[in-house]
Amino acid sequence: MDIIELQLDGTGIKTRPESVWKLRCLKYLDLNDCPNLEKLQEISDDCKSSSLEELDISGCTRLKSSSLKQLGISGCTRLKSISESIWKMSSLKMLTLNGCPNLEKLHEISDDCMSSSLEELDISDCTRLKSIPESIWKMSSLINLTLSDCPNLEKLQEILDDCMSSSLEELDISACTRLKSIPEIIWKMSSLKRLTLNDCPNLEKLQEISDDSKSSSLE
């Protein structure tokens, strides 16, 4: 079946049919304004659409406040954007974006959309990703952040002291071959325990760390 666009917006569905992901030509999936949608299941590798470019889950009010704790978006080779509403999921603790080579950027997250529960964010093998939102550093509950195999990621934005997360404990930046600098603010994160910078050949220097910028917990 060669369905390219599937609009399920405004329907009363409670779960997303796994068979949707078997539509190999599917580019756009609209789950906007489905008030009864409660669950997004993990999908098996043989069910993943290789053509999906856009996923919209805006206005799914039960999903936003549901018990969904983990969400993985993996192997969507044509995915270009994700809905801002993903960040609204109030129970979401782990978000993985993996193997999405056409995902070029993540949109800035407005304060009213920012999850208060997200603890782990893993962005890996997104080869066209050039930047991450400054607002990620503001997530008050974020503990682990992994940026791996993103060769077009060139820099991480600076943020104001009073905007930074006070909860980040582990930051892993690996195989980001074009990364040239990291924000000085990272050294001020009082809860940071582990910082990994691996296989970043264009990272030429780290800023000098003043006494008032040193993390007291970095191991």
C-alpha positions in Angstrom: 0.0 0.0 0.0 1.5 3.3 -1.1 -0.1 5.7 1.4 2.1 8.8 1.7 0.0 10.9 4.1 -2.2 9.6 6.9 -4.4 12.0 8.8 -6.0 10.6 11.9 -6.5 14.1 13.5 -9.7 14.6 15.5 -10.4 10.9 15.9 -11.2 9.0 19.0 -8.4 6.5 18.8 -6.8 5.4 22.1 -3.7 3.8 20.7 -1.7 4.1 17.5 -2.1 1.0 15.4 1.3 -0.7 15.0 0.3 -1.5 11.4 0.6 2.2 10.6 4.4 1.8 10.8 4.4 -0.9 8.1 3.4 1.7 5.5 6.8 2.0 3.8 5.9 5.1 1.8 4.3 7.0 4.7 5.8 10.6 4.9 3.4 12.4 7.1 1.4 11.1 10.1 -1.1 13.5 11.7 -2.3 12.5 15.1 -3.3 16.1 16.0 -6.2 16.7 18.4 -6.9 13.1 19.3 -8.1 13.6 22.9 -8.4 9.9 23.7 -4.9 8.9 22.5 -3.2 7.5 25.5 -0.3 5.4 24.3 2.5 5.4 21.7 3.8 1.9 21.6 7.4 1.0 20.9 7.7 -0.5 17.4 9.7 -3.5 16.2 12.4 -2.9 13.6 10.5 -4.7 10.9 7.6 -2.3 11.3 9.4 1.0 11.0 8.6 3.3 8.2 11.7 4.3 6.4 10.0 7.3 4.7 8.4 9.2 7.6 9.3 12.9 7.4 6.9 14.4 9.9 4.9 13.3 13.0 2.4 15.6 14.6 0.9 14.8 18.0 -0.3 18.3 18.9 -3.4 18.6 21.0 -3.3 15.0 22.3 -4.3 16.0 25.8 -4.4 12.6 27.4 -1.0 11.7 25.9 0.4 14.9 27.4 -0.7 13.9 30.9 -0.5 10.1 30.4 1.8 7.7 32.1 4.1 7.5 29.0 7.6 7.5 30.4 9.8 6.5 27.4 9.6 7.5 23.8 12.0 6.3 21.1 12.0 7.7 17.6 14.5 5.6 15.7 15.4 4.6 12.2 13.1 7.2 10.6 15.5 8.0 7.8 13.5 10.8 6.2 12.1 12.5 9.3 12.8 16.2 9.1 10.9 17.6 12.1 9.2 16.6 15.2 6.2 18.2 16.9 6.9 20.7 19.7 4.2 18.9 21.6 6.6 16.0 22.4 8.1 18.3 25.0 4.7 18.8 26.7 4.4 15.2 27.9 4.3 15.7 31.6 5.3 12.1 32.5 8.0 11.6 29.9 11.3 10.6 31.5 13.3 9.3 28.5 13.4 10.5 24.9 15.6 8.9 22.3 16.1 10.3 18.8 18.3 7.8 16.9 19.2 7.2 13.3 17.2 10.1 11.8 19.8 11.4 9.3 17.5 14.1 7.8 16.6 15.7 11.1 18.3 19.0 10.7 17.2 20.9 13.8 15.1 20.8 16.9 12.9 23.8 17.4 13.3 26.0 20.5 10.9 25.0 23.2 8.7 27.6 24.7 8.4 27.7 28.5 4.8 26.5 28.4 5.8 23.4 26.3 8.8 22.4 28.4 8.6 19.0 30.1 9.1 19.1 33.8 9.9 15.4 34.0 12.4 14.6 31.3 15.5 13.0 32.8 17.3 11.4 29.9 17.7 12.8 26.4 19.7 10.8 23.8 20.3 12.3 20.4 22.4 9.9 18.3 23.2 9.3 14.7 21.3 12.4 13.4 23.9 13.2 10.8 22.4 16.5 9.5 21.6 18.0 12.9 23.3 21.3 13.2 22.2 22.7 16.5 20.2 21.8 19.6 17.8 24.2 21.2 19.2 26.5 23.9 16.1 25.7 25.9 17.4 22.1 26.4 19.8 23.5 29.0 16.9 25.0 30.9 15.2 21.7 31.6 15.0 21.5 35.4 14.8 17.7 35.6 17.3 16.7 32.9 20.0 14.4 34.4 21.6 12.7 31.4 22.2 14.3 28.0 23.9 12.4 25.2 24.9 13.9 21.8 26.6 11.2 19.7 27.4 10.7 16.0 26.1 14.1 15.0 28.9 15.2 12.6 27.3 18.4 11.5 26.8 19.7 15.0 29.1 22.7 15.2 28.4 24.5 18.4 26.3 24.5 21.6 24.7 27.8 22.4 25.7 29.8 25.5 22.9 30.6 28.0 22.5 32.9 30.9 23.5 31.7 34.3 19.9 32.0 35.7 18.5 29.9 32.8 20.7 26.8 33.2 19.6 23.5 34.5 20.7 22.7 38.0 20.1 19.0 37.7 22.4 17.8 34.8 24.7 15.1 36.1 26.1 13.4 33.0 26.9 15.0 29.6 28.3 12.8 26.9 29.4 14.4 23.6 30.9 11.9 21.2 31.8 11.7 17.5 30.6 15.2 16.8 33.4 15.8 14.4 32.6 19.5 13.5 32.0 20.7 17.1 34.3 23.6 17.7 33.4 24.8 21.2 31.3 24.0 24.2 29.6 26.7 26.4 31.5 28.0 29.4 28.3 27.7 31.3 28.8 23.9 31.4 31.6 24.4 34.0 29.1 26.2 36.2 26.6 23.3 36.5 26.8 22.5 40.1 25.4 19.0 39.8 27.6 17.9 36.8 29.5 14.7 37.8 30.7 13.3 34.5 31.7 15.1 31.3 32.7 13.0 28.3 34.2 14.7 25.2 35.2 11.9 22.8 36.2 11.9 19.1 35.6 15.6 18.5 38.7 16.5 16.4 37.7 20.1 15.7 37.3 20.9 19.4 40.5 22.8 19.7 40.4 24.3 23.1 38.4 24.5 26.3 37.8 27.9 27.9 39.8 28.8 31.0 37.7 28.0 34.1 37.5 30.7 36.7 37.1 29.8 40.3 33.5 30.9 40.4 32.7 28.8 37.3 34.0 25.5 38.6 31.4 22.8 39.2 31.8 21.5 42.7 30.7 18.0 41.8 32.6 17.2 38.6 34.4 13.9 38.9 
